[in-house]
Amino acid sequence: MADESLDNTLPLTAEQLRNRQSPQRADEAAILKLERLGDFRLLSLIGQGGMGSVYLAEQDNPTRKVAIKLMRLGGHDAESEQRFRREGAALARLDHPGIAKVYAAGVADTALGKLPYFAMEYVDGVNLLAHANSHQLDVPTRLRLMASICSAVQHAHQRGVVHRDLKPGNILVDSEGQPRVLDFGIARLMDEAEGGTRLTQMGELVGTLPYMSPEQLQGDPASVDTRADVYALGVVLYELLSGRLPREFEPNTSLVQAITSAMRLSQVPLSKANPACKGELDTITMKALAEDPTQRYASASELGADIERYLRDEPILARSPSAWYVTRKFARRHSALVAATTIGVLALMGSTVFAVNAAWKERDARQAAEQARQAAERSAAISMSVQGFMDDMLMAAMPEAALGREVSVREVVDQAGLLLRHSPPKDPLVAAESALALASINLALGRFEPAQQLIGTARSRLAGLGVEANATRIEAAMLDIKVRTALGADEKTEQDARALVVEVKKTLGASDPLAFDAGNLLGENLMRQSKFDEANVQFRHTLDAPTSVLPSDNPARETALANLAVSLRGAGDLKGAAEVLTSLEKDLSARRGADHPGTLSVVNNLAIAVQNSGDPQQALALYDRAFAGRSRVLGPDHPDTLNVLQNRATLLIQAGKAAEAEPPLRQLLASLLKTRQNNHPAVLVAMNSLAYALEDIGKLGEAEQIYRDTLAIQRQAKTAHPETFGTRNNLAMLLMRQDKLALAEQEFVQIIELATEHLGAEHPYVMIFSNNYGECLTRMRRYAEAEAMLLRTHAALSKSMGADNARTTKARTRLADLYDRTGRPDVAAKWREPAAG
């Protein structure tokens, strides 16, 4: 703990201590003469507060520097001593990286009498404002610091402690950039059963005036709760963003003057103090600063959550969003990272506020003034109509309408669909945009059929409208292709995606952000069909766009980068994919948070790249992180969550834990079949994985039947997705294991031909399948063919995956077995060496 934690105190140098005149000087000198206080050796005075002083000390065991807080001599009557003991009990329950720790608390018997003290963590840092200003932090970085502080304060609130003196001087930022909240020494325990409310008597002022809530200024302890800290956090946020206080008090203001000033002086809105913070930041900050506690955020965590939403470009909860506001927010989030997985709408989980998927384009500035006026009136009317529809939709979620039940997001979406069907807006454009909003939400929830139905509704409403509906038509076409791509990319979807790219460029221009979104969508469709080179052209087109055309922070760039990593992995460039994903994960975690759906998508794909590179432990940790995050944010049955479950099960099988993988794989397959056809690649992959697990644990009959069922579905649907190629390979391996070598060879030949056609002769999948075939040839005693196959594929696997990869090691083992069978033990021994070949 350091000096910034104390009221109106600056660091005290040795010279200042010598020259300082104070009524307490003799007391301080007397305390320092004690030299020791229990297990602590007192070193120097580092600051003073309203109730006592703080000394730098050194603890004997363990050896470390600590801050010792002592009550003033003569100030420890029974009541104040009780207060001090309670403070220690409260602080002892706080364990958070954003709160300075309390190591010990007690009352020491000394030559000076009883001295109540705390031994606290000594935080070597600078106060929040000084840190922000000296490092010239930008607004997002300042907001992330504030969100971290809110988390620390919420931790204390949940343990019954209200700080009641939050201010920048009580918040230090350490050398690692971690903000630390200090001095809960005036905390009031919210435990009335033990007389906690008696510890702050009526009229006693505790806190620093500019940061005190109106109820604190009134001096009534019964009215002060966690919302007083929320108010103080609002002041700190205001000051952090504007460099001034929302309400300025005169120096040396008394309590009575402060109360009078608070009643007379209105707060200056943040947007006026700093015009760069108008809009959402102003709304968030001023809600925390509401004079009426009931109008503030109910908790520090709610304030922190709205700050996080702002940083993630999601609708904040501090106000009822207008139609244009939600539209703008949804449009900014809508295109991010669709390549790795389907969209996640985090804001829906917290607020059930629905984003309108209609991005109104700016009217042509060269239009006549009358046309511009009419267009503006039309846009306002549309926004008001959409907002009215949304209000009716959200009313369905009110407790009265739900008969007291807790209503889920899906129920509200379904209720909105019924409302749209039976009482649609009269204006067809309003009806179309409302339908597309609900379609987007259904897609985000993994509900493909309702999404398609709503897109059809929107298109029917758009029929017959003029050029004013062009942007909405493009949004409908793009959303339709997104849904169809999620259900399974094919040639027809690709053709439509190509046509959409042409249409967007023709209608809106090649530099319009939607043109890049359309290009990314085409790239994703190509990638899902294993046309990786063509897909990469689309992604690189977006990444190579000049920032004057596509700003560096445009979500389309993140989408393209994530897509490119997935495509590189599919093309066999595992190292390149891992490098891109590692860099992207760090960036997104810092800017959007670890639980943002986009970040979790990257984590999932990074796990796949790491797994393929031969690090199963790191891959499992990444899968666990992605699965926990997606389950929490999107729900356990969301397609993205199920995707991680599939990947994790595959890793368990490869790690020899097939029995552990069997139950989740059966659950996964059942969940997938609720929303997807049996020929969807995700279903086929799950079937293949389950069969592989069953084979590994000895259930060969059931495994073979699932393999054959999977192949029958693939042949009927003419599916050739690379993730499904493993089925025929696994069937071939099972047949080889059962010594049905001729049947196994037939399957190997077919799968190698199919994979070569779609992936290329040198793709790692082709090499793996061919190496497996080499073992089959060895067992068939066709040794010359086997040797040529195994040597060629070992060299290719060693080059693409590395000499120590499990696949490469398996290839060496097969060569050693071949040479043992052919009477060449000396050659076999060389291939069994770790770096052989």
Protein Blocks (a to p, Z undefined) as FASTA:
>chain_A
ZZklpghiacddfklmmmpccfklmmmmmmmmnopgcjaccfbdcbdcfkbccdddddfb
dcdddddddddehiacfklmmmmmmmmmmmmmpccfkbccdfbdcddddfkbpcdddddd
ddddddfklmmmmnopafklmmmmmmmmmmmmmmmmmnopafklacfklpccdfkopacd
ehjllcccdbfknopmmmpcghiacdjfklpcfklmnopaklpcfklmmmmmmmmmmmmm
nopafbdcdehiafklmmmmmmmpccddfklmmmmlghjlmmmmmmmmpmblklmcfbfk
lmmmmmmmmmnopacfkbccdfklmmmmmmmmmmgoklmmccddfklmmnopacdfbdcd
dddfkbcfklmmmmmmmmmmmmmmmmmmmmmmmmmmpmklnnopacdfklmmmmmmmmmm
mmccfblklmmmmmmmmmmmmmmnopaklmmmmmmmmmmmmgopafklmmmmmmmmmmmm
mmmmmnopcfklmmmmmmmmmmmmmmnopkbmklmmmmmmmmmmmmmnopaklmmmmmmm
mmmpcfklmcfklmklmmmmmmmmmmmmmnopamlmmmmmmmmmmmmmmmnopklmklmm
mmmmmmmmmmmnopaklmmmmmmmmmmmmmmmnopkbmklmmmmmmmmmmmmmnopamlm
mmmmmmmmmmmmmmpcfkbfklmmmmmmmmmmmmmnopamlmmmmmmmmmmmmmmnopab
fklmmmmmmmmmmmmmnopaklmmmmmmmmmmmmmmmnojklmklmmmmmmmmmmmmmno
paklmmmmmmmmmmmmmmmnopkbmklmmmmmmmmmmmmmnopaklmmmmmpmkgZZ
